[in-house]
Amino acid sequence: MAKYDGIKGQELMDVEEGENELTLVFKDNRYLFIRIEDGRLVTESVPE
C-alpha cells in the first residue's frame, strides 16, 4: 500500500490515545491518525 510508504521503517516516538482514535507520532514528524467510523478503522496520515 503505497499510501504508507513514507512511514515504513520510521521509528515510532509516541502513541496518543483519544476517544475512538489513536495517533501515532513518528521520528520524522509524521502523524498517522487511526479512528473508528461506523465500526471500521479509518486512517489519515500527515503529511501525505
PQR file with spaces between the fields and no chain letter, atoms N, CA, C, O and H, PARSE charges and radii, in Angstrom:
ATOM       1  N    MET     1       0.850   -1.175    0.000 -0.4000 1.5000
ATOM       2  CA   MET     1       0.000    0.000    0.000 -0.0000 2.0000
ATOM       3  C    MET     1       0.894    1.236    0.000  0.5500 1.7000
ATOM       4  O    MET     1       1.475    1.601    1.022 -0.5500 1.4000
ATOM       5  N    ALA     2       0.989    1.850   -1.127 -0.4000 1.5000
ATOM       6  CA   ALA     2       1.874    2.999   -1.320 -0.0000 2.0000
ATOM       7  C    ALA     2       1.538    4.169   -0.406  0.5500 1.7000
ATOM       8  O    ALA     2       2.401    4.998   -0.120 -0.5500 1.4000
ATOM       9  H    ALA     2       0.517    1.553   -1.957  0.4000 1.0000
ATOM      10  N    LYS     3       0.307    4.243    0.049 -0.4000 1.5000
ATOM      11  CA   LYS     3      -0.112    5.345    0.911 -0.0000 2.0000
ATOM      12  C    LYS     3       0.746    5.428    2.178  0.5500 1.7000
ATOM      13  O    LYS     3       0.926    6.511    2.735 -0.5500 1.4000
ATOM      14  H    LYS     3      -0.394    3.569   -0.184  0.4000 1.0000
ATOM      15  N    TYR     4       1.271    4.292    2.631 -0.4000 1.5000
ATOM      16  CA   TYR     4       2.018    4.252    3.888 -0.0000 2.0000
ATOM      17  C    TYR     4       3.527    4.107    3.683  0.5500 1.7000
ATOM      18  O    TYR     4       4.252    3.878    4.651 -0.5500 1.4000
ATOM      19  H    TYR     4       1.125    3.412    2.179  0.4000 1.0000
ATOM      20  N    ASP     5       4.011    4.233    2.462 -0.4000 1.5000
ATOM      21  CA   ASP     5       5.441    4.084    2.197 -0.0000 2.0000
ATOM      22  C    ASP     5       6.291    5.073    2.984  0.5500 1.7000
ATOM      23  O    ASP     5       7.410    4.740    3.375 -0.5500 1.4000
ATOM      24  H    ASP     5       3.422    4.418    1.675  0.4000 1.0000
ATOM      25  N    GLY     6       5.791    6.271    3.222 -0.4000 1.5000
ATOM      26  CA   GLY     6       6.553    7.291    3.937 -0.0000 2.0000
ATOM      27  C    GLY     6       6.818    6.968    5.388  0.5500 1.7000
ATOM      28  O    GLY     6       7.752    7.515    5.974 -0.5500 1.4000
ATOM      29  H    GLY     6       4.882    6.542    2.904  0.4000 1.0000
ATOM      30  N    ILE     7       6.026    6.096    5.990 -0.4000 1.5000
ATOM      31  CA   ILE     7       6.232    5.780    7.410 -0.0000 2.0000
ATOM      32  C    ILE     7       6.824    4.394    7.624  0.5500 1.7000
ATOM      33  O    ILE     7       7.165    4.033    8.751 -0.5500 1.4000
ATOM      34  H    ILE     7       5.267    5.652    5.515  0.4000 1.0000
ATOM      35  N    LYS     8       6.951    3.610    6.551 -0.4000 1.5000
ATOM      36  CA   LYS     8       7.564    2.280    6.679 -0.0000 2.0000
ATOM      37  C    LYS     8       8.998    2.434    7.151  0.5500 1.7000
ATOM      38  O    LYS     8       9.768    3.200    6.571 -0.5500 1.4000
ATOM      39  H    LYS     8       6.674    3.902    5.635  0.4000 1.0000
ATOM      40  N    GLY     9       9.352    1.724    8.181 -0.4000 1.5000
ATOM      41  CA   GLY     9      10.712    1.752    8.699 -0.0000 2.0000
ATOM      42  C    GLY     9      11.029    2.942    9.586  0.5500 1.7000
ATOM      43  O    GLY     9      12.135    3.025   10.120 -0.5500 1.4000
ATOM      44  H    GLY     9       8.727    1.101    8.652  0.4000 1.0000
ATOM      45  N    GLN    10      10.098    3.862    9.758 -0.4000 1.5000
ATOM      46  CA   GLN    10      10.335    5.028   10.613 -0.0000 2.0000
ATOM      47  C    GLN    10      10.159    4.640   12.087  0.5500 1.7000
ATOM      48  O    GLN    10       9.314    3.810   12.423 -0.5500 1.4000
ATOM      49  H    GLN    10       9.199    3.795    9.324  0.4000 1.0000
ATOM      50  N    GLU    11      10.946    5.238   12.934 -0.4000 1.5000
ATOM      51  CA   GLU    11      10.880    4.968   14.359 -0.0000 2.0000
ATOM      52  C    GLU    11       9.623    5.613   14.959  0.5500 1.7000
ATOM      53  O    GLU    11       9.352    6.794   14.741 -0.5500 1.4000
ATOM      54  H    GLU    11      11.632    5.912   12.661  0.4000 1.0000
ATOM      55  N    LEU    12       8.872    4.822   15.709 -0.4000 1.5000
ATOM      56  CA   LEU    12       7.669    5.314   16.378 -0.0000 2.0000
ATOM      57  C    LEU    12       8.080    5.977   17.683  0.5500 1.7000
ATOM      58  O    LEU    12       8.690    5.341   18.543 -0.5500 1.4000
ATOM      59  H    LEU    12       9.092    3.862   15.886  0.4000 1.0000
ATOM      60  N    MET    13       7.745    7.263   17.834 -0.4000 1.5000
ATOM      61  CA   MET    13       8.163    8.027   19.005 -0.0000 2.0000
ATOM      62  C    MET    13       7.103    8.086   20.094  0.5500 1.7000
ATOM      63  O    MET    13       7.431    8.088   21.280 -0.5500 1.4000
ATOM      64  H    MET    13       7.250    7.780   17.136  0.4000 1.0000
ATOM      65  N    ASP    14       5.820    8.133   19.698 -0.4000 1.5000
ATOM      66  CA   ASP    14       4.767    8.316   20.690 -0.0000 2.0000
ATOM      67  C    ASP    14       3.451    7.769   20.151  0.5500 1.7000
ATOM      68  O    ASP    14       3.219    7.739   18.942 -0.5500 1.4000
ATOM      69  H    ASP    14       5.553    8.131   18.734  0.4000 1.0000
ATOM      70  N    VAL    15       2.600    7.341   21.067 -0.4000 1.5000
ATOM      71  CA   VAL    15       1.241    6.921   20.744 -0.0000 2.0000
ATOM      72  C    VAL    15       0.322    7.703   21.675  0.5500 1.7000
ATOM      73  O    VAL    15       0.446    7.627   22.897 -0.5500 1.4000
ATOM      74  H    VAL    15       2.788    7.365   22.049  0.4000 1.0000
ATOM      75  N    GLU    16      -0.597    8.452   21.083 -0.4000 1.5000
ATOM      76  CA   GLU    16      -1.558    9.224   21.869 -0.0000 2.0000
ATOM      77  C    GLU    16      -2.929    8.601   21.675  0.5500 1.7000
ATOM      78  O    GLU    16      -3.347    8.323   20.551 -0.5500 1.4000
ATOM      79  H    GLU    16      -0.698    8.514   20.090  0.4000 1.0000
ATOM      80  N    GLU    17      -3.622    8.386   22.786 -0.4000 1.5000
ATOM      81  CA   GLU    17      -4.923    7.729   22.736 -0.0000 2.0000
ATOM      82  C    GLU    17      -6.018    8.737   23.056  0.5500 1.7000
ATOM      83  O    GLU    17      -5.948    9.451   24.057 -0.5500 1.4000
ATOM      84  H    GLU    17      -3.282    8.612   23.699  0.4000 1.0000
ATOM      85  N    GLY    18      -7.028    8.785   22.195 -0.4000 1.5000
ATOM      86  CA   GLY    18      -8.189    9.625   22.414 -0.0000 2.0000
ATOM      87  C    GLY    18      -9.430    8.765   22.329  0.5500 1.7000
ATOM      88  O    GLY    18      -9.338    7.547   22.177 -0.5500 1.4000
ATOM      89  H    GLY    18      -7.084    8.205   21.383  0.4000 1.0000
ATOM      90  N    GLU    19     -10.577    9.382   22.425 -0.4000 1.5000
ATOM      91  CA   GLU    19     -11.821    8.636   22.323 -0.0000 2.0000
ATOM      92  C    GLU    19     -12.019    8.161   20.888  0.5500 1.7000
ATOM      93  O    GLU    19     -12.169    8.972   19.974 -0.5500 1.4000
ATOM      94  H    GLU    19     -10.652   10.372   22.548  0.4000 1.0000
ATOM      95  N    ASN    20     -12.017    6.863   20.698 -0.4000 1.5000
ATOM      96  CA   ASN    20     -12.168    6.239   19.378 -0.0000 2.0000
ATOM      97  C    ASN    20     -11.079    6.642   18.390  0.5500 1.7000
ATOM      98  O    ASN    20     -11.302    6.587   17.180 -0.5500 1.4000
ATOM      99  H    ASN    20     -11.894    6.204   21.440  0.4000 1.0000
ATOM     100  N    GLU    21      -9.900    7.049   18.880 -0.4000 1.5000
ATOM     101  CA   GLU    21      -8.828    7.445   17.974 -0.0000 2.0000
ATOM     102  C    GLU    21      -7.462    7.186   18.596  0.5500 1.7000
ATOM     103  O    GLU    21      -7.267    7.389   19.795 -0.5500 1.4000
ATOM     104  H    GLU    21      -9.719    7.094   19.863  0.4000 1.0000
ATOM     105  N    LEU    22      -6.522    6.738   17.775 -0.4000 1.5000
ATOM     106  CA   LEU    22      -5.117    6.631   18.145 -0.0000 2.0000
ATOM     107  C    LEU    22      -4.329    7.533   17.208  0.5500 1.7000
ATOM     108  O    LEU    22      -4.632    7.616   16.018 -0.5500 1.4000
ATOM     109  H    LEU    22      -6.680    6.573   16.802  0.4000 1.0000
ATOM     110  N    THR    23      -3.324    8.203   17.742 -0.4000 1.5000
ATOM     111  CA   THR    23      -2.422    8.993   16.926 -0.0000 2.0000
ATOM     112  C    THR    23      -1.028    8.431   17.116  0.5500 1.7000
ATOM     113  O    THR    23      -0.519    8.380   18.236 -0.5500 1.4000
ATOM     114  H    THR    23      -3.077    8.135   18.709  0.4000 1.0000
ATOM     115  N    LEU    24      -0.409    8.009   16.018 -0.4000 1.5000
ATOM     116  CA   LEU    24       0.957    7.510   16.048 -0.0000 2.0000
ATOM     117  C    LEU    24       1.870    8.623   15.561  0.5500 1.7000
ATOM     118  O    LEU    24       1.650    9.186   14.489 -0.5500 1.4000
ATOM     119  H    LEU    24      -0.823    8.050   15.108  0.4000 1.0000
ATOM     120  N    VAL    25       2.893    8.940   16.343 -0.4000 1.5000
ATOM     121  CA   VAL    25       3.833   10.016   16.008 -0.0000 2.0000
ATOM     122  C    VAL    25       5.181    9.370   15.694  0.5500 1.7000
ATOM     123  O    VAL    25       5.739    8.640   16.514 -0.5500 1.4000
ATOM     124  H    VAL    25       3.072    8.482   17.214  0.4000 1.0000
ATOM     125  N    PHE    26       5.695    9.650   14.495 -0.4000 1.5000
ATOM     126  CA   PHE    26       6.945    9.057   14.053 -0.0000 2.0000
ATOM     127  C    PHE    26       8.081   10.059   14.159  0.5500 1.7000
ATOM     128  O    PHE    26       7.854   11.267   14.223 -0.5500 1.4000
ATOM     129  H    PHE    26       5.242   10.243   13.830  0.4000 1.0000
ATOM     130  N    LYS    27       9.313    9.544   14.177 -0.4000 1.5000
ATOM     131  CA   LYS    27      10.500   10.360   14.391 -0.0000 2.0000
ATOM     132  C    LYS    27      10.660   11.471   13.357  0.5500 1.7000
ATOM     133  O    LYS    27      11.177   12.540   13.683 -0.5500 1.4000
ATOM     134  H    LYS    27       9.497    8.563   14.124  0.4000 1.0000
ATOM     135  N    ASP    28      10.228   11.242   12.119 -0.4000 1.5000
ATOM     136  CA   ASP    28      10.392   12.264   11.072 -0.0000 2.0000
ATOM     137  C    ASP    28       9.248   13.279   11.081  0.5500 1.7000
ATOM     138  O    ASP    28       9.014   13.968   10.088 -0.5500 1.4000
ATOM     139  H    ASP    28       9.808   10.374   11.854  0.4000 1.0000
ATOM     140  N    ASN    29       8.534   13.366   12.215 -0.4000 1.5000
ATOM     141  CA   ASN    29       7.451   14.323   12.435 -0.0000 2.0000
ATOM     142  C    ASN    29       6.221   14.052   11.567  0.5500 1.7000
ATOM     143  O    ASN    29       5.500   14.978   11.196 -0.5500 1.4000
ATOM     144  H    ASN    29       8.724   12.807   13.022  0.4000 1.0000
ATOM     145  N    ARG    30       5.990   12.785   11.248 -0.4000 1.5000
ATOM     146  CA   ARG    30       4.770   12.386   10.555 -0.0000 2.0000
ATOM     147  C    ARG    30       3.800   11.826   11.578  0.5500 1.7000
ATOM     148  O    ARG    30       4.200   11.262   12.596 -0.5500 1.4000
ATOM     149  H    ARG    30       6.576   12.033   11.549  0.4000 1.0000
ATOM     150  N    TYR    31       2.538   11.990   11.294 -0.4000 1.5000
ATOM     151  CA   TYR    31       1.484   11.513   12.169 -0.0000 2.0000
ATOM     152  C    TYR    31       0.580   10.569   11.390  0.5500 1.7000
ATOM     153  O    TYR    31       0.308   10.788   10.210 -0.5500 1.4000
ATOM     154  H    TYR    31       2.213   12.448   10.466  0.4000 1.0000
ATOM     155  N    LEU    32       0.116    9.514   12.062 -0.4000 1.5000
ATOM     156  CA   LEU    32      -0.874    8.625   11.479 -0.0000 2.0000
ATOM     157  C    LEU    32      -2.039    8.571   12.452  0.5500 1.7000
ATOM     158  O    LEU    32      -1.887    8.137   13.594 -0.5500 1.4000
ATOM     159  H    LEU    32       0.337    9.336   13.021  0.4000 1.0000
ATOM     160  N    PHE    33      -3.202    9.013   11.993 -0.4000 1.5000
ATOM     161  CA   PHE    33      -4.412    9.020   12.811 -0.0000 2.0000
ATOM     162  C    PHE    33      -5.231    7.791   12.458  0.5500 1.7000
ATOM     163  O    PHE    33      -5.513    7.541   11.286 -0.5500 1.4000
ATOM     164  H    PHE    33      -3.325    9.366   11.065  0.4000 1.0000
ATOM     165  N    ILE    34      -5.608    7.034   13.459 -0.4000 1.5000
ATOM     166  CA   ILE    34      -6.428    5.842   13.270 -0.0000 2.0000
ATOM     167  C    ILE    34      -7.672    6.020   14.128  0.5500 1.7000
ATOM     168  O    ILE    34      -7.573    6.219   15.339 -0.5500 1.4000
ATOM     169  H    ILE    34      -5.379    7.237   14.411  0.4000 1.0000
ATOM     170  N    ARG    35      -8.843    5.948   13.501 -0.4000 1.5000
ATOM     171  CA   ARG    35     -10.078    6.138   14.250 -0.0000 2.0000
ATOM     172  C    ARG    35     -11.127    5.129   13.789  0.5500 1.7000
ATOM     173  O    ARG    35     -10.968    4.470   12.762 -0.5500 1.4000
ATOM     174  H    ARG    35      -8.923    5.786   12.517  0.4000 1.0000
ATOM     175  N    ILE    36     -12.174    5.027   14.551 -0.4000 1.5000
ATOM     176  CA   ILE    36     -13.269    4.126   14.231 -0.0000 2.0000
ATOM     177  C    ILE    36     -14.443    4.946   13.729  0.5500 1.7000
ATOM     178  O    ILE    36     -14.909    5.856   14.415 -0.5500 1.4000
ATOM     179  H    ILE    36     -12.303    5.563   15.385  0.4000 1.0000
ATOM     180  N    GLU    37     -14.920    4.627   12.536 -0.4000 1.5000
ATOM     181  CA   GLU    37     -16.116    5.255   11.970 -0.0000 2.0000
ATOM     182  C    GLU    37     -17.045    4.147   11.495  0.5500 1.7000
ATOM     183  O    GLU    37     -16.665    3.333   10.653 -0.5500 1.4000
ATOM     184  H    GLU    37     -14.541    3.888   11.979  0.4000 1.0000
ATOM     185  N    ASP    38     -18.234    4.112   12.020 -0.4000 1.5000
ATOM     186  CA   ASP    38     -19.223    3.106   11.640 -0.0000 2.0000
ATOM     187  C    ASP    38     -18.684    1.687   11.787  0.5500 1.7000
ATOM     188  O    ASP    38     -18.967    0.819   10.962 -0.5500 1.4000
ATOM     189  H    ASP    38     -18.543    4.773   12.704  0.4000 1.0000
ATOM     190  N    GLY    39     -17.898    1.455   12.854 -0.4000 1.5000
ATOM     191  CA   GLY    39     -17.376    0.131   13.125 -0.0000 2.0000
ATOM     192  C    GLY    39     -16.181   -0.279   12.290  0.5500 1.7000
ATOM     193  O    GLY    39     -15.754   -1.431   12.360 -0.5500 1.4000
ATOM     194  H    GLY    39     -17.668    2.161   13.524  0.4000 1.0000
ATOM     195  N    ARG    40     -15.627    0.632   11.499 -0.4000 1.5000
ATOM     196  CA   ARG    40     -14.475    0.339   10.645 -0.0000 2.0000
ATOM     197  C    ARG    40     -13.305    1.239   11.021  0.5500 1.7000
ATOM     198  O    ARG    40     -13.496    2.371   11.465 -0.5500 1.4000
ATOM     199  H    ARG    40     -15.974    1.569   11.442  0.4000 1.0000
ATOM     200  N    LEU    41     -12.088    0.721   10.837 -0.4000 1.5000
ATOM     201  CA   LEU    41     -10.899    1.534   11.068 -0.0000 2.0000
ATOM     202  C    LEU    41     -10.673    2.442    9.878  0.5500 1.7000
ATOM     203  O    LEU    41     -10.732    1.999    8.731 -0.5500 1.4000
ATOM     204  H    LEU    41     -11.932   -0.198   10.476  0.4000 1.0000
ATOM     205  N    VAL    42     -10.412    3.719   10.149 -0.4000 1.5000
ATOM     206  CA   VAL    42     -10.149    4.712    9.112 -0.0000 2.0000
ATOM     207  C    VAL    42      -8.806    5.368    9.454  0.5500 1.7000
ATOM     208  O    VAL    42      -8.554    5.701   10.612 -0.5500 1.4000
ATOM     209  H    VAL    42     -10.364    4.079   11.081  0.4000 1.0000
ATOM     210  N    THR    43      -7.946    5.554    8.447 -0.4000 1.5000
ATOM     211  CA   THR    43      -6.645    6.149    8.700 -0.0000 2.0000
ATOM     212  C    THR    43      -6.474    7.430    7.885  0.5500 1.7000
ATOM     213  O    THR    43      -7.066    7.618    6.822 -0.5500 1.4000
ATOM     214  H    THR    43      -8.151    5.284    7.506  0.4000 1.0000
ATOM     215  N    GLU    44      -5.636    8.295    8.441 -0.4000 1.5000
ATOM     216  CA   GLU    44      -5.266    9.543    7.769 -0.0000 2.0000
ATOM     217  C    GLU    44      -3.843    9.843    8.196  0.5500 1.7000
ATOM     218  O    GLU    44      -3.525    9.773    9.383 -0.5500 1.4000
ATOM     219  H    GLU    44      -5.155    8.142    9.304  0.4000 1.0000
ATOM     220  N    SER    45      -2.986   10.175    7.247 -0.4000 1.5000
ATOM     221  CA   SER    45      -1.592   10.480    7.599 -0.0000 2.0000
ATOM     222  C    SER    45      -1.288   11.935    7.273  0.5500 1.7000
ATOM     223  O    SER    45      -1.836   12.508    6.331 -0.5500 1.4000
ATOM     224  H    SER    45      -3.244   10.232    6.283  0.4000 1.0000
ATOM     225  N    VAL    46      -0.392   12.526    8.082 -0.4000 1.5000
ATOM     226  CA   VAL    46       0.011   13.924    7.901 -0.0000 2.0000
ATOM     227  C    VAL    46       1.514   13.977    8.047  0.5500 1.7000
ATOM     228  O    VAL    46       1.994   13.430    9.041 -0.5500 1.4000
ATOM     229  H    VAL    46       0.053   12.060    8.848  0.4000 1.0000
ATOM     230  N    PRO    47       2.294   14.551    7.206 -0.5600 1.5000
ATOM     231  CA   PRO    47       1.908   14.947    5.853  0.2800 2.0000
ATOM     232  C    PRO    47       1.821   13.736    4.964  0.5500 1.7000
ATOM     233  O    PRO    47       2.422   12.703    5.260 -0.5500 1.4000
ATOM     234  N    GLU    48       1.080   13.844    3.874 -0.4000 1.5000
ATOM     235  CA   GLU    48       0.924   12.739    2.946 -0.0000 2.0000
ATOM     236  C    GLU    48       1.964   12.805    1.874  0.5500 1.7000
ATOM     237  O    GLU    48       1.994   11.949    0.989 -0.5500 1.4000
ATOM     238  H    GLU    48       0.592   14.683    3.634  0.4000 1.0000
